[in-house]
Amino acid sequence: MANEFPDEWARSQFADDYSDAKHERKPHGIIIVDGKEVATTLQCPHCMAHFVSRKGSGHRRTFCMKCMAVTCGNRACDPCRPFAAEFGVSQGKQL
């Protein structure tokens, strides 16, 4: 069965518009759509989630002074709990 929807419709409905994405100097990842880099991502040091910084979005972001990195803004990531330490605790090891 052939694609029921034209490509432009599918892109406009399902693909995110990254025109307001902030270009990061030292990105942790990139988003590629149709072979073109459209946005850069940062990675939260506490939960390892990737997120796109957007100019003027109003999203709550914090900076962890212990990890020296921007966090995702999730309330669970407010106290410094690096992922490596969390993983070690879940494996029964003390770090």
C-alpha positions in Angstrom: 0.0 0.0 0.0 1.4 3.4 -1.0 1.9 6.3 1.4 -1.6 7.8 2.0 -0.3 11.3 2.9 1.9 13.6 0.9 5.4 14.2 2.4 4.8 17.9 3.2 1.7 17.0 5.2 3.5 14.3 7.1 6.4 16.6 7.9 4.1 19.4 9.0 2.0 17.1 11.3 4.7 14.9 12.8 8.1 16.6 12.5 9.0 19.2 15.1 9.8 22.7 13.9 13.3 23.5 15.1 13.5 27.0 13.8 13.7 28.4 17.3 16.3 25.9 18.5 19.4 27.5 20.0 22.7 26.4 18.5 25.0 25.0 21.2 28.7 25.6 21.0 29.5 22.2 22.6 26.5 20.0 21.8 26.0 16.6 23.3 24.0 15.4 20.3 22.3 16.5 17.1 19.0 16.0 15.4 19.1 15.2 11.7 15.9 15.5 9.5 16.1 14.6 5.8 19.9 14.5 6.0 20.2 18.0 7.4 21.3 19.0 10.9 18.3 20.9 12.3 19.1 21.2 16.0 21.7 20.4 18.6 20.9 18.9 22.0 22.3 19.0 25.5 22.3 16.1 27.9 21.2 16.3 31.5 24.0 15.0 33.8 21.5 13.6 36.3 19.0 11.7 34.2 20.9 11.5 30.9 17.9 12.8 28.9 18.6 14.8 25.8 16.8 18.1 25.3 16.8 20.9 22.7 17.4 24.4 24.0 14.9 26.8 22.5 15.3 30.6 22.4 12.7 32.3 24.7 10.8 29.0 25.4 10.5 29.8 29.1 11.4 26.2 30.1 12.9 25.9 33.5 16.5 24.9 33.3 19.1 24.8 36.1 22.9 24.7 36.2 24.5 22.2 38.5 27.6 23.6 40.0 28.9 20.2 41.0 28.6 18.7 37.6 29.2 22.0 35.8 26.4 21.3 33.3 22.9 22.4 32.4 20.2 20.1 33.7 16.9 19.2 31.9 14.8 21.2 34.4 12.9 18.2 35.8 12.2 18.6 39.5 13.7 15.2 40.2 17.0 16.4 38.7 17.3 19.4 41.1 19.5 17.7 43.7 22.8 16.7 42.3 22.6 13.0 41.7 24.9 12.1 38.8 23.7 9.2 36.7 27.0 7.3 37.3 26.4 7.4 41.1 22.8 6.4 40.7 23.7 3.5 38.5 26.3 2.4 41.0 23.8 2.5 43.8 21.3 0.5 41.8 24.0 -2.2 41.2 24.7 -2.4 44.9 28.1 -0.5 44.8 29.1 2.5 46.9 30.7 5.3 44.9 
